[in-house]
Every structure is written in structure tokens, then in C-alpha cells.
Amino acid sequence: MQCEICKVEMVAITKKNSVSVLGIIGVLIFLVGLGYAFANFLVGVIIMALGIFVGMAMRGEKLTMTCPSCGNKTNPVSL
Ligand SMILES: [Zn+2]
């Protein structure tokens, strides 16, 4: 992929989204699981794993193509 302005090969950079609401929910689920682990270790581990899964799934990473010359940006991949 080339820049429309400079005809320079564009560079792919990944942009991490700022903390998402669902990322926070993932952390909260993890903490609930941590609490459960004292009462029932197996249930706690399952809930913690769920929290990690939710947090990982919602960690949005966007691939952005950026021109190294002029900084022109396009978004060929939207997740
Ligand atoms: Zn350019």
C-alpha cells in the first residue's frame, strides 16, 4: 500500500485503544474470582479465567497504515 500524496510505501502501526469499559469489567470479574478462590478454589479459578478472557477479548488493537513521510493515515483494517 502506498501513500496517495507522496507515493511512499506506508508503514503499518498498531494503535492500542485506551482502557475500554469491557476491559474494566474483565478486571472486576477477575477480582470477584479472586474472592471466590478463598471459598472455593476451583470456582475462583474458573471465574478468574473468564475475567482474563473477557479482558483479552476486549483489548482492542487497531492496525493503522501511516505514511512515514507526511503522516497520512488510512484505516484498511477495522476490527
Ligand atoms: Zn505521504
PDB file of the backbone (N, CA, C, O) and the ligand in Angstrom, with CONECT records:
HET     ZN  A 101       1
ATOM      1  N   MET A   1       0.840  -1.203   0.000  1.00  0.00           N
ATOM      2  CA  MET A   1       0.000   0.000   0.000  1.00  0.00           C
ATOM      3  C   MET A   1       0.877   1.256   0.000  1.00  0.00           C
ATOM      4  O   MET A   1       1.854   1.344   0.744  1.00  0.00           O
ATOM      5  N   GLN A   2       0.515   2.218  -0.842  1.00  0.00           N
ATOM      6  CA  GLN A   2       1.310   3.437  -0.960  1.00  0.00           C
ATOM      7  C   GLN A   2       0.499   4.666  -0.565  1.00  0.00           C
ATOM      8  O   GLN A   2      -0.730   4.666  -0.641  1.00  0.00           O
ATOM      9  N   CYS A   3       1.198   5.705  -0.147  1.00  0.00           N
ATOM     10  CA  CYS A   3       0.562   6.976   0.199  1.00  0.00           C
ATOM     11  C   CYS A   3       0.061   7.645  -1.076  1.00  0.00           C
ATOM     12  O   CYS A   3       0.751   7.679  -2.095  1.00  0.00           O
ATOM     13  N   GLU A   4      -1.153   8.175  -0.995  1.00  0.00           N
ATOM     14  CA  GLU A   4      -1.755   8.827  -2.157  1.00  0.00           C
ATOM     15  C   GLU A   4      -1.036  10.123  -2.516  1.00  0.00           C
ATOM     16  O   GLU A   4      -1.041  10.554  -3.669  1.00  0.00           O
ATOM     17  N   ILE A   5      -0.423  10.731  -1.516  1.00  0.00           N
ATOM     18  CA  ILE A   5       0.203  12.034  -1.722  1.00  0.00           C
ATOM     19  C   ILE A   5       1.649  11.894  -2.169  1.00  0.00           C
ATOM     20  O   ILE A   5       2.053  12.502  -3.160  1.00  0.00           O
ATOM     21  N   CYS A   6       2.441  11.091  -1.441  1.00  0.00           N
ATOM     22  CA  CYS A   6       3.888  11.016  -1.708  1.00  0.00           C
ATOM     23  C   CYS A   6       4.299   9.799  -2.523  1.00  0.00           C
ATOM     24  O   CYS A   6       5.427   9.737  -3.010  1.00  0.00           O
ATOM     25  N   LYS A   7       3.397   8.826  -2.681  1.00  0.00           N
ATOM     26  CA  LYS A   7       3.721   7.562  -3.354  1.00  0.00           C
ATOM     27  C   LYS A   7       4.840   6.823  -2.636  1.00  0.00           C
ATOM     28  O   LYS A   7       5.687   6.179  -3.255  1.00  0.00           O
ATOM     29  N   VAL A   8       4.818   6.933  -1.322  1.00  0.00           N
ATOM     30  CA  VAL A   8       5.796   6.236  -0.489  1.00  0.00           C
ATOM     31  C   VAL A   8       5.098   5.036   0.141  1.00  0.00           C
ATOM     32  O   VAL A   8       3.923   5.109   0.500  1.00  0.00           O
ATOM     33  N   GLU A   9       5.834   3.926   0.272  1.00  0.00           N
ATOM     34  CA  GLU A   9       5.261   2.735   0.898  1.00  0.00           C
ATOM     35  C   GLU A   9       4.886   3.055   2.336  1.00  0.00           C
ATOM     36  O   GLU A   9       5.704   3.559   3.105  1.00  0.00           O
ATOM     37  N   MET A  10       3.629   2.755   2.697  1.00  0.00           N
ATOM     38  CA  MET A  10       3.156   3.090   4.031  1.00  0.00           C
ATOM     39  C   MET A  10       3.575   2.043   5.047  1.00  0.00           C
ATOM     40  O   MET A  10       3.806   0.883   4.709  1.00  0.00           O
ATOM     41  N   VAL A  11       3.667   2.474   6.299  1.00  0.00           N
ATOM     42  CA  VAL A  11       4.117   1.609   7.385  1.00  0.00           C
ATOM     43  C   VAL A  11       2.926   1.280   8.273  1.00  0.00           C
ATOM     44  O   VAL A  11       2.136   2.153   8.634  1.00  0.00           O
ATOM     45  N   ALA A  12       2.817   0.004   8.616  1.00  0.00           N
ATOM     46  CA  ALA A  12       1.722  -0.423   9.487  1.00  0.00           C
ATOM     47  C   ALA A  12       2.098  -0.220  10.944  1.00  0.00           C
ATOM     48  O   ALA A  12       3.145  -0.683  11.396  1.00  0.00           O
ATOM     49  N   ILE A  13       1.244   0.470  11.668  1.00  0.00           N
ATOM     50  CA  ILE A  13       1.458   0.624  13.108  1.00  0.00           C
ATOM     51  C   ILE A  13       0.202   0.181  13.845  1.00  0.00           C
ATOM     52  O   ILE A  13      -0.913   0.375  13.361  1.00  0.00           O
ATOM     53  N   THR A  14       0.384  -0.401  14.990  1.00  0.00           N
ATOM     54  CA  THR A  14      -0.769  -0.813  15.792  1.00  0.00           C
ATOM     55  C   THR A  14      -1.037   0.226  16.856  1.00  0.00           C
ATOM     56  O   THR A  14      -0.134   0.715  17.535  1.00  0.00           O
ATOM     57  N   LYS A  15      -2.307   0.541  16.974  1.00  0.00           N
ATOM     58  CA  LYS A  15      -2.721   1.521  17.975  1.00  0.00           C
ATOM     59  C   LYS A  15      -3.560   0.812  19.012  1.00  0.00           C
ATOM     60  O   LYS A  15      -4.539   0.141  18.686  1.00  0.00           O
ATOM     61  N   LYS A  16      -3.175   0.962  20.251  1.00  0.00           N
ATOM     62  CA  LYS A  16      -3.965   0.368  21.317  1.00  0.00           C
ATOM     63  C   LYS A  16      -5.021   1.365  21.771  1.00  0.00           C
ATOM     64  O   LYS A  16      -4.745   2.539  22.014  1.00  0.00           O
ATOM     65  N   ASN A  17      -6.229   0.851  21.873  1.00  0.00           N
ATOM     66  CA  ASN A  17      -7.291   1.699  22.389  1.00  0.00           C
ATOM     67  C   ASN A  17      -7.063   1.960  23.871  1.00  0.00           C
ATOM     68  O   ASN A  17      -6.489   1.129  24.575  1.00  0.00           O
ATOM     69  N   SER A  18      -7.506   3.089  24.329  1.00  0.00           N
ATOM     70  CA  SER A  18      -7.428   3.376  25.756  1.00  0.00           C
ATOM     71  C   SER A  18      -8.340   2.404  26.495  1.00  0.00           C
ATOM     72  O   SER A  18      -9.136   1.692  25.883  1.00  0.00           O
ATOM     73  N   VAL A  19      -8.217   2.388  27.786  1.00  0.00           N
ATOM     74  CA  VAL A  19      -8.934   1.410  28.606  1.00  0.00           C
ATOM     75  C   VAL A  19     -10.420   1.410  28.277  1.00  0.00           C
ATOM     76  O   VAL A  19     -11.104   2.424  28.416  1.00  0.00           O
ATOM     77  N   SER A  20     -10.904   0.256  27.840  1.00  0.00           N
ATOM     78  CA  SER A  20     -12.307   0.140  27.473  1.00  0.00           C
ATOM     79  C   SER A  20     -13.129  -0.288  28.678  1.00  0.00           C
ATOM     80  O   SER A  20     -12.607  -0.823  29.655  1.00  0.00           O
ATOM     81  N   VAL A  21     -14.421  -0.041  28.581  1.00  0.00           N
ATOM     82  CA  VAL A  21     -15.328  -0.400  29.681  1.00  0.00           C
ATOM     83  C   VAL A  21     -15.286  -1.901  29.925  1.00  0.00           C
ATOM     84  O   VAL A  21     -15.267  -2.352  31.070  1.00  0.00           O
ATOM     85  N   LEU A  22     -15.271  -2.674  28.836  1.00  0.00           N
ATOM     86  CA  LEU A  22     -15.271  -4.128  28.983  1.00  0.00           C
ATOM     87  C   LEU A  22     -13.945  -4.633  29.534  1.00  0.00           C
ATOM     88  O   LEU A  22     -13.894  -5.692  30.161  1.00  0.00           O
ATOM     89  N   GLY A  23     -12.863  -3.873  29.300  1.00  0.00           N
ATOM     90  CA  GLY A  23     -11.582  -4.222  29.900  1.00  0.00           C
ATOM     91  C   GLY A  23     -11.659  -4.111  31.406  1.00  0.00           C
ATOM     92  O   GLY A  23     -11.108  -4.940  32.131  1.00  0.00           O
ATOM     93  N   ILE A  24     -12.351  -3.073  31.877  1.00  0.00           N
ATOM     94  CA  ILE A  24     -12.538  -2.872  33.322  1.00  0.00           C
ATOM     95  C   ILE A  24     -13.418  -3.984  33.884  1.00  0.00           C
ATOM     96  O   ILE A  24     -13.167  -4.492  34.977  1.00  0.00           O
ATOM     97  N   ILE A  25     -14.454  -4.360  33.128  1.00  0.00           N
ATOM     98  CA  ILE A  25     -15.334  -5.460  33.563  1.00  0.00           C
ATOM     99  C   ILE A  25     -14.516  -6.742  33.719  1.00  0.00           C
ATOM    100  O   ILE A  25     -14.722  -7.513  34.656  1.00  0.00           O
ATOM    101  N   GLY A  26     -13.586  -6.957  32.787  1.00  0.00           N
ATOM    102  CA  GLY A  26     -12.712  -8.124  32.863  1.00  0.00           C
ATOM    103  C   GLY A  26     -11.926  -8.142  34.158  1.00  0.00           C
ATOM    104  O   GLY A  26     -11.789  -9.184  34.798  1.00  0.00           O
ATOM    105  N   VAL A  27     -11.406  -6.977  34.543  1.00  0.00           N
ATOM    106  CA  VAL A  27     -10.649  -6.860  35.796  1.00  0.00           C
ATOM    107  C   VAL A  27     -11.561  -7.122  36.994  1.00  0.00           C
ATOM    108  O   VAL A  27     -11.166  -7.784  37.954  1.00  0.00           O
ATOM    109  N   LEU A  28     -12.783  -6.595  36.927  1.00  0.00           N
ATOM    110  CA  LEU A  28     -13.734  -6.787  38.030  1.00  0.00           C
ATOM    111  C   LEU A  28     -14.094  -8.264  38.184  1.00  0.00           C
ATOM    112  O   LEU A  28     -14.156  -8.786  39.297  1.00  0.00           O
ATOM    113  N   ILE A  29     -14.329  -8.933  37.049  1.00  0.00           N
ATOM    114  CA  ILE A  29     -14.633 -10.376  37.091  1.00  0.00           C
ATOM    115  C   ILE A  29     -13.460 -11.129  37.712  1.00  0.00           C
ATOM    116  O   ILE A  29     -13.648 -12.050  38.507  1.00  0.00           O
ATOM    117  N   PHE A  30     -12.241 -10.720  37.334  1.00  0.00           N
ATOM    118  CA  PHE A  30     -11.031 -11.348  37.873  1.00  0.00           C
ATOM    119  C   PHE A  30     -10.978 -11.196  39.395  1.00  0.00           C
ATOM    120  O   PHE A  30     -10.655 -12.146  40.108  1.00  0.00           O
ATOM    121  N   LEU A  31     -11.295  -9.995  39.886  1.00  0.00           N
ATOM    122  CA  LEU A  31     -11.254  -9.728  41.324  1.00  0.00           C
ATOM    123  C   LEU A  31     -12.329 -10.522  42.061  1.00  0.00           C
ATOM    124  O   LEU A  31     -12.094 -11.009  43.167  1.00  0.00           O
ATOM    125  N   VAL A  32     -13.516 -10.653  41.446  1.00  0.00           N
ATOM    126  CA  VAL A  32     -14.582 -11.477  42.036  1.00  0.00           C
ATOM    127  C   VAL A  32     -14.106 -12.923  42.146  1.00  0.00           C
ATOM    128  O   VAL A  32     -14.324 -13.596  43.154  1.00  0.00           O
ATOM    129  N   GLY A  33     -13.441 -13.385  41.069  1.00  0.00           N
ATOM    130  CA  GLY A  33     -12.895 -14.745  41.066  1.00  0.00           C
ATOM    131  C   GLY A  33     -11.865 -14.932  42.158  1.00  0.00           C
ATOM    132  O   GLY A  33     -11.787 -15.988  42.785  1.00  0.00           O
ATOM    133  N   LEU A  34     -11.071 -13.889  42.380  1.00  0.00           N
ATOM    134  CA  LEU A  34     -10.046 -13.925  43.427  1.00  0.00           C
ATOM    135  C   LEU A  34     -10.710 -14.088  44.799  1.00  0.00           C
ATOM    136  O   LEU A  34     -10.219 -14.823  45.656  1.00  0.00           O
ATOM    137  N   GLY A  35     -11.831 -13.389  44.991  1.00  0.00           N
ATOM    138  CA  GLY A  35     -12.586 -13.509  46.238  1.00  0.00           C
ATOM    139  C   GLY A  35     -13.152 -14.910  46.410  1.00  0.00           C
ATOM    140  O   GLY A  35     -13.086 -15.486  47.496  1.00  0.00           O
ATOM    141  N   TYR A  36     -13.710 -15.457  45.329  1.00  0.00           N
ATOM    142  CA  TYR A  36     -14.284 -16.800  45.355  1.00  0.00           C
ATOM    143  C   TYR A  36     -13.226 -17.855  45.639  1.00  0.00           C
ATOM    144  O   TYR A  36     -13.515 -18.890  46.239  1.00  0.00           O
ATOM    145  N   ALA A  37     -11.990 -17.586  45.204  1.00  0.00           N
ATOM    146  CA  ALA A  37     -10.914 -18.575  45.348  1.00  0.00           C
ATOM    147  C   ALA A  37     -10.671 -18.951  46.807  1.00  0.00           C
ATOM    148  O   ALA A  37     -10.207 -20.056  47.090  1.00  0.00           O
ATOM    149  N   PHE A  38     -10.980 -18.045  47.735  1.00  0.00           N
ATOM    150  CA  PHE A  38     -10.803 -18.337  49.150  1.00  0.00           C
ATOM    151  C   PHE A  38     -11.859 -19.320  49.640  1.00  0.00           C
ATOM    152  O   PHE A  38     -11.586 -20.145  50.511  1.00  0.00           O
ATOM    153  N   ALA A  39     -13.068 -19.232  49.078  1.00  0.00           N
ATOM    154  CA  ALA A  39     -14.152 -20.134  49.467  1.00  0.00           C
ATOM    155  C   ALA A  39     -14.083 -21.435  48.678  1.00  0.00           C
ATOM    156  O   ALA A  39     -14.120 -22.527  49.246  1.00  0.00           O
ATOM    157  N   ASN A  40     -13.983 -21.300  47.368  1.00  0.00           N
ATOM    158  CA  ASN A  40     -13.920 -22.475  46.503  1.00  0.00           C
ATOM    159  C   ASN A  40     -12.879 -22.220  45.423  1.00  0.00           C
ATOM    160  O   ASN A  40     -13.112 -21.467  44.478  1.00  0.00           O
ATOM    161  N   PHE A  41     -11.736 -22.858  45.580  1.00  0.00           N
ATOM    162  CA  PHE A  41     -10.597 -22.573  44.695  1.00  0.00           C
ATOM    163  C   PHE A  41     -10.926 -22.808  43.230  1.00  0.00           C
ATOM    164  O   PHE A  41     -10.584 -21.990  42.377  1.00  0.00           O
ATOM    165  N   LEU A  42     -11.591 -23.926  42.932  1.00  0.00           N
ATOM    166  CA  LEU A  42     -11.879 -24.283  41.538  1.00  0.00           C
ATOM    167  C   LEU A  42     -12.812 -23.260  40.891  1.00  0.00           C
ATOM    168  O   LEU A  42     -12.576 -22.820  39.766  1.00  0.00           O
ATOM    169  N   VAL A  43     -13.873 -22.885  41.608  1.00  0.00           N
ATOM    170  CA  VAL A  43     -14.819 -21.882  41.095  1.00  0.00           C
ATOM    171  C   VAL A  43     -14.098 -20.561  40.893  1.00  0.00           C
ATOM    172  O   VAL A  43     -14.314 -19.874  39.894  1.00  0.00           O
ATOM    173  N   GLY A  44     -13.231 -20.205  41.852  1.00  0.00           N
ATOM    174  CA  GLY A  44     -12.461 -18.965  41.756  1.00  0.00           C
ATOM    175  C   GLY A  44     -11.597 -18.935  40.519  1.00  0.00           C
ATOM    176  O   GLY A  44     -11.550 -17.934  39.805  1.00  0.00           O
ATOM    177  N   VAL A  45     -10.908 -20.045  40.265  1.00  0.00           N
ATOM    178  CA  VAL A  45     -10.029 -20.127  39.091  1.00  0.00           C
ATOM    179  C   VAL A  45     -10.825 -19.987  37.796  1.00  0.00           C
ATOM    180  O   VAL A  45     -10.389 -19.324  36.854  1.00  0.00           O
ATOM    181  N   ILE A  46     -11.993 -20.618  37.762  1.00  0.00           N
ATOM    182  CA  ILE A  46     -12.845 -20.549  36.558  1.00  0.00           C
ATOM    183  C   ILE A  46     -13.283 -19.104  36.318  1.00  0.00           C
ATOM    184  O   ILE A  46     -13.238 -18.620  35.187  1.00  0.00           O
ATOM    185  N   ILE A  47     -13.707 -18.413  37.384  1.00  0.00           N
ATOM    186  CA  ILE A  47     -14.156 -17.029  37.239  1.00  0.00           C
ATOM    187  C   ILE A  47     -12.980 -16.120  36.850  1.00  0.00           C
ATOM    188  O   ILE A  47     -13.141 -15.215  36.031  1.00  0.00           O
ATOM    189  N   MET A  48     -11.798 -16.360  37.439  1.00  0.00           N
ATOM    190  CA  MET A  48     -10.619 -15.562  37.084  1.00  0.00           C
ATOM    191  C   MET A  48     -10.248 -15.752  35.612  1.00  0.00           C
ATOM    192  O   MET A  48      -9.895 -14.799  34.918  1.00  0.00           O
ATOM    193  N   ALA A  49     -10.335 -17.009  35.151  1.00  0.00           N
ATOM    194  CA  ALA A  49     -10.034 -17.304  33.749  1.00  0.00           C
ATOM    195  C   ALA A  49     -11.015 -16.577  32.837  1.00  0.00           C
ATOM    196  O   ALA A  49     -10.641 -16.071  31.779  1.00  0.00           O
ATOM    197  N   LEU A  50     -12.281 -16.533  33.265  1.00  0.00           N
ATOM    198  CA  LEU A  50     -13.307 -15.824  32.500  1.00  0.00           C
ATOM    199  C   LEU A  50     -12.982 -14.332  32.427  1.00  0.00           C
ATOM    200  O   LEU A  50     -13.116 -13.707  31.376  1.00  0.00           O
ATOM    201  N   GLY A  51     -12.551 -13.773  33.564  1.00  0.00           N
ATOM    202  CA  GLY A  51     -12.184 -12.354  33.611  1.00  0.00           C
ATOM    203  C   GLY A  51     -11.028 -12.044  32.686  1.00  0.00           C
ATOM    204  O   GLY A  51     -11.040 -11.034  31.981  1.00  0.00           O
ATOM    205  N   ILE A  52     -10.018 -12.921  32.689  1.00  0.00           N
ATOM    206  CA  ILE A  52      -8.854 -12.731  31.810  1.00  0.00           C
ATOM    207  C   ILE A  52      -9.295 -12.812  30.346  1.00  0.00           C
ATOM    208  O   ILE A  52      -8.851 -12.032  29.503  1.00  0.00           O
ATOM    209  N   PHE A  53     -10.180 -13.775  30.065  1.00  0.00           N
ATOM    210  CA  PHE A  53     -10.661 -13.962  28.692  1.00  0.00           C
ATOM    211  C   PHE A  53     -11.412 -12.719  28.210  1.00  0.00           C
ATOM    212  O   PHE A  53     -11.187 -12.241  27.098  1.00  0.00           O
ATOM    213  N   VAL A  54     -12.301 -12.203  29.054  1.00  0.00           N
ATOM    214  CA  VAL A  54     -13.075 -11.002  28.691  1.00  0.00           C
ATOM    215  C   VAL A  54     -12.131  -9.820  28.477  1.00  0.00           C
ATOM    216  O   VAL A  54     -12.269  -9.067  27.512  1.00  0.00           O
ATOM    217  N   GLY A  55     -11.169  -9.668  29.391  1.00  0.00           N
ATOM    218  CA  GLY A  55     -10.217  -8.566  29.283  1.00  0.00           C
ATOM    219  C   GLY A  55      -9.379  -8.651  28.019  1.00  0.00           C
ATOM    220  O   GLY A  55      -9.124  -7.638  27.366  1.00  0.00           O
ATOM    221  N   MET A  56      -8.946  -9.868  27.670  1.00  0.00           N
ATOM    222  CA  MET A  56      -8.119 -10.069  26.471  1.00  0.00           C
ATOM    223  C   MET A  56      -8.926  -9.816  25.205  1.00  0.00           C
ATOM    224  O   MET A  56      -8.442  -9.194  24.259  1.00  0.00           O
ATOM    225  N   ALA A  57     -10.167 -10.307  25.198  1.00  0.00           N
ATOM    226  CA  ALA A  57     -11.013 -10.197  24.012  1.00  0.00           C
ATOM    227  C   ALA A  57     -11.352  -8.746  23.715  1.00  0.00           C
ATOM    228  O   ALA A  57     -11.539  -8.371  22.558  1.00  0.00           O
ATOM    229  N   MET A  58     -11.431  -7.931  24.760  1.00  0.00           N
ATOM    230  CA  MET A  58     -11.859  -6.555  24.579  1.00  0.00           C
ATOM    231  C   MET A  58     -10.700  -5.573  24.484  1.00  0.00           C
ATOM    232  O   MET A  58     -10.911  -4.364  24.379  1.00  0.00           O
ATOM    233  N   ARG A  59      -9.472  -6.095  24.521  1.00  0.00           N
ATOM    234  CA  ARG A  59      -8.333  -5.204  24.359  1.00  0.00           C
ATOM    235  C   ARG A  59      -8.185  -4.894  22.872  1.00  0.00           C
ATOM    236  O   ARG A  59      -7.492  -5.599  22.139  1.00  0.00           O
ATOM    237  N   GLY A  60      -8.844  -3.836  22.452  1.00  0.00           N
ATOM    238  CA  GLY A  60      -8.907  -3.522  21.040  1.00  0.00           C
ATOM    239  C   GLY A  60      -7.602  -2.985  20.495  1.00  0.00           C
ATOM    240  O   GLY A  60      -7.074  -1.979  20.968  1.00  0.00           O
ATOM    241  N   GLU A  61      -7.094  -3.677  19.489  1.00  0.00           N
ATOM    242  CA  GLU A  61      -5.902  -3.169  18.822  1.00  0.00           C
ATOM    243  C   GLU A  61      -6.247  -2.863  17.376  1.00  0.00           C
ATOM    244  O   GLU A  61      -6.786  -3.705  16.659  1.00  0.00           O
ATOM    245  N   LYS A  62      -5.934  -1.662  16.966  1.00  0.00           N
ATOM    246  CA  LYS A  62      -6.250  -1.255  15.604  1.00  0.00           C
ATOM    247  C   LYS A  62      -4.981  -1.171  14.773  1.00  0.00           C
ATOM    248  O   LYS A  62      -3.974  -0.602  15.192  1.00  0.00           O
ATOM    249  N   LEU A  63      -5.058  -1.748  13.595  1.00  0.00           N
ATOM    250  CA  LEU A  63      -3.937  -1.647  12.674  1.00  0.00           C
ATOM    251  C   LEU A  63      -4.150  -0.424  11.783  1.00  0.00           C
ATOM    252  O   LEU A  63      -5.158  -0.315  11.085  1.00  0.00           O
ATOM    253  N   THR A  64      -3.194   0.482  11.820  1.00  0.00           N
ATOM    254  CA  THR A  64      -3.306   1.716  11.050  1.00  0.00           C
ATOM    255  C   THR A  64      -2.116   1.834  10.101  1.00  0.00           C
ATOM    256  O   THR A  64      -0.969   1.630  10.498  1.00  0.00           O
ATOM    257  N   MET A  65      -2.404   2.162   8.852  1.00  0.00           N
ATOM    258  CA  MET A  65      -1.347   2.403   7.878  1.00  0.00           C
ATOM    259  C   MET A  65      -0.990   3.879   7.907  1.00  0.00           C
ATOM    260  O   MET A  65      -1.849   4.739   7.712  1.00  0.00           O
ATOM    261  N   THR A  66       0.272   4.165   8.151  1.00  0.00           N
ATOM    262  CA  THR A  66       0.709   5.552   8.247  1.00  0.00           C
ATOM    263  C   THR A  66       1.848   5.813   7.270  1.00  0.00           C
ATOM    264  O   THR A  66       2.746   4.984   7.127  1.00  0.00           O
ATOM    265  N   CYS A  67       1.817   6.956   6.602  1.00  0.00           N
ATOM    266  CA  CYS A  67       2.886   7.356   5.702  1.00  0.00           C
ATOM    267  C   CYS A  67       4.034   7.918   6.538  1.00  0.00           C
ATOM    268  O   CYS A  67       3.828   8.847   7.320  1.00  0.00           O
ATOM    269  N   PRO A  68       5.255   7.361   6.383  1.00  0.00           N
ATOM    270  CA  PRO A  68       6.398   7.862   7.157  1.00  0.00           C
ATOM    271  C   PRO A  68       6.841   9.258   6.725  1.00  0.00           C
ATOM    272  O   PRO A  68       7.565   9.937   7.453  1.00  0.00           O
ATOM    273  N   SER A  69       6.405   9.681   5.541  1.00  0.00           N
ATOM    274  CA  SER A  69       6.840  10.972   5.016  1.00  0.00           C
ATOM    275  C   SER A  69       5.945  12.116   5.468  1.00  0.00           C
ATOM    276  O   SER A  69       6.421  13.116   6.006  1.00  0.00           O
ATOM    277  N   CYS A  70       4.608  11.954   5.237  1.00  0.00           N
ATOM    278  CA  CYS A  70       3.705  13.072   5.542  1.00  0.00           C
ATOM    279  C   CYS A  70       2.733  12.759   6.680  1.00  0.00           C
ATOM    280  O   CYS A  70       2.016  13.648   7.139  1.00  0.00           O
ATOM    281  N   GLY A  71       2.701  11.519   7.136  1.00  0.00           N
ATOM    282  CA  GLY A  71       1.828  11.169   8.239  1.00  0.00           C
ATOM    283  C   GLY A  71       0.381  10.935   7.826  1.00  0.00           C
ATOM    284  O   GLY A  71      -0.517  10.912   8.668  1.00  0.00           O
ATOM    285  N   ASN A  72       0.159  10.760   6.516  1.00  0.00           N
ATOM    286  CA  ASN A  72      -1.181  10.458   6.032  1.00  0.00           C
ATOM    287  C   ASN A  72      -1.637   9.096   6.566  1.00  0.00           C
ATOM    288  O   ASN A  72      -0.896   8.115   6.511  1.00  0.00           O
ATOM    289  N   LYS A  73      -2.862   9.056   7.081  1.00  0.00           N
ATOM    290  CA  LYS A  73      -3.349   7.817   7.713  1.00  0.00           C
ATOM    291  C   LYS A  73      -4.589   7.289   7.008  1.00  0.00           C
ATOM    292  O   LYS A  73      -5.472   8.046   6.604  1.00  0.00           O
ATOM    293  N   THR A  74      -4.629   5.987   6.875  1.00  0.00           N
ATOM    294  CA  THR A  74      -5.835   5.322   6.407  1.00  0.00           C
ATOM    295  C   THR A  74      -6.080   4.131   7.313  1.00  0.00           C
ATOM    296  O   THR A  74      -5.167   3.663   7.994  1.00  0.00           O
ATOM    297  N   ASN A  75      -7.297   3.646   7.321  1.00  0.00           N
ATOM    298  CA  ASN A  75      -7.635   2.503   8.154  1.00  0.00           C
ATOM    299  C   ASN A  75      -8.127   1.350   7.293  1.00  0.00           C
ATOM    300  O   ASN A  75      -9.333   1.158   7.137  1.00  0.00           O
ATOM    301  N   PRO A  76      -7.194   0.579   6.730  1.00  0.00           N
ATOM    302  CA  PRO A  76      -7.605  -0.531   5.871  1.00  0.00           C
ATOM    303  C   PRO A  76      -8.237  -1.678   6.658  1.00  0.00           C
ATOM    304  O   PRO A  76      -9.076  -2.405   6.125  1.00  0.00           O
ATOM    305  N   VAL A  77      -7.846  -1.844   7.906  1.00  0.00           N
ATOM    306  CA  VAL A  77      -8.369  -2.928   8.725  1.00  0.00           C
ATOM    307  C   VAL A  77      -9.115  -2.326   9.902  1.00  0.00           C
ATOM    308  O   VAL A  77      -8.525  -1.620  10.720  1.00  0.00           O
ATOM    309  N   SER A  78     -10.393  -2.598   9.989  1.00  0.00           N
ATOM    310  CA  SER A  78     -11.161  -2.166  11.148  1.00  0.00           C
ATOM    311  C   SER A  78     -11.675  -3.390  11.858  1.00  0.00           C
ATOM    312  O   SER A  78     -12.309  -4.247  11.243  1.00  0.00           O
ATOM    313  N   LEU A  79     -11.409  -3.485  13.158  1.00  0.00           N
ATOM    314  CA  LEU A  79     -11.806  -4.654  13.924  1.00  0.00           C
ATOM    315  C   LEU A  79     -13.134  -4.415  14.597  1.00  0.00           C
ATOM    316  O   LEU A  79     -13.640  -5.294  15.294  1.00  0.00           O
TER     317      LEU A  79
HETATM  318 ZN    ZN A 101       2.566  10.651   2.358  1.00  0.00          ZN2+
END
